[in-house]
Each structure stands twice: as C-alpha cells, then as structure tokens.
Amino acid sequence: MARIIRSSTALALVVVAAVAAACAEARAPDYHPPTFTVTGKVQCQDCTKNWNAYAYNARPIPGSVVGITCLDDRGRAVYHGSDATDGQGVFNVEVPGKVNGCDLAPSRCLVRLAASGDAACSVFTDFNRGRAGETPARLTHVSPGKATYAVGPYYCTLPQCDVKASDDDDDVCQ
C-alpha cells in the first residue's frame, strides 16, 4: 500500500512539473507599462564657498530644463521630451511606453541638462552625467500603469568655477 501512495505522489509531482513547464512556455510577453517617469533634481554648486558648503549645500535651481531622448531598437530617435524644474529644483519627465508602435525602454533613453534656470549659475557640470547624459536605471516605483526612475542630481556651477583644460596643463605631468 505504501508503494502505491509513493507512486501516486511521484506521478502527481511529474504532472505538476509538466503543467508548470507548459505554462512557462505559453506565458504572456513581458509587461511594458503605458508610461514611465524620469525624476531628479537640478542644483547649483558654488565653488566660492568652503568645501562643506560647496559639496553638501547646493541650492535648487527652479526653471532649469532637463530633456530626454529615446531611441528605437534600430537606434533611431523616436521620442524627445523635457520638463522644467519646480521651486525645489525637481523635474518629472513623463514618457509614453509606445511611440508609433515602438516600445520605448528606459535603457534606450538618455537624460541630460538642457538649460539652467539661473543665469549666474549656468555652467553645466558632468557630475552624475548631467552634461553628457545618463540612462535611467534606478527604478524607484512600480505600479500596474507606471514605472518611475530616478536620475541625478544634476549640477550647474558659476562661470568662475568652470575649470577648462589648457595646452599648458599638458606640460605639467611630463
């Protein structure tokens, strides 16, 4: 009798495994939410202050513009959006999940600074790739209809803080 129970238990496990394998093959394609949002902050760093104030007390820049460009799977730009920062220097760019039948993936998008809202603090830095562009990768919120990614914070600085390489700098290390 014990042998029959073990056999039927083993048979039940085989059936469950076969059904699970069949369901895995027939599952729905990966879910793409209808929209995703990219959020971050733009701040001003003042190099004329002491180190702690420069490094840790950057002030928000309202009215700055951050842009996003997304490519399709063939590398063609299919979407461009932007948003201006609010009074706290925060931006939220809403991106549709599909454009002209193409799925837009955050991994094929590039977010970067487009304009500073403060003329006195308008030199883009590349800290957190604000000038060169950053791919949204930090997923911070997921719901059935939306995903949110965080980027930055991005920084601008004062013109006198902008350090440019000169030809004389090449001779220093030789």
RABELZI-V607241 format. One record per backbone hydrogen bond with DSSP energy under -1.0 kcal/mol. CO is the residue of the C=O (numbers start at 1). NH is the residue of the N-H. If there is no record, write none. Layout:
# RABELZI-V607241
co: <CO;CO>
nh: <NH;NH>
This chain:
# RABELZI-V607241
co: <1;2;3;4;5;6;7;8;9;10;11;12;13;14;15;16;17;18;19;20;21;22;34;36;37;38;39;40;41;42;43;44;46;50;51;52;53;59;61;64;65;65;66;67;68;69;70;70;72;76;79;81;83;85;86;89;90;91;93;95;97;99;102;105;106;108;110;111;112;115;118;123;126;129;130;134;137;138;141;146;147;148;148;149;154;155;156;157;158;159>
nh: <5;6;7;8;9;10;11;12;13;14;15;16;17;18;19;20;21;22;23;24;25;26;97;95;149;93;151;91;154;61;156;59;49;54;55;56;57;44;64;85;114;115;83;112;81;110;78;79;75;72;70;68;66;63;89;42;86;40;38;36;104;102;99;108;109;71;69;134;67;65;121;157;129;133;113;111;139;150;148;143;37;140;141;39;43;125;45;123;161;162>
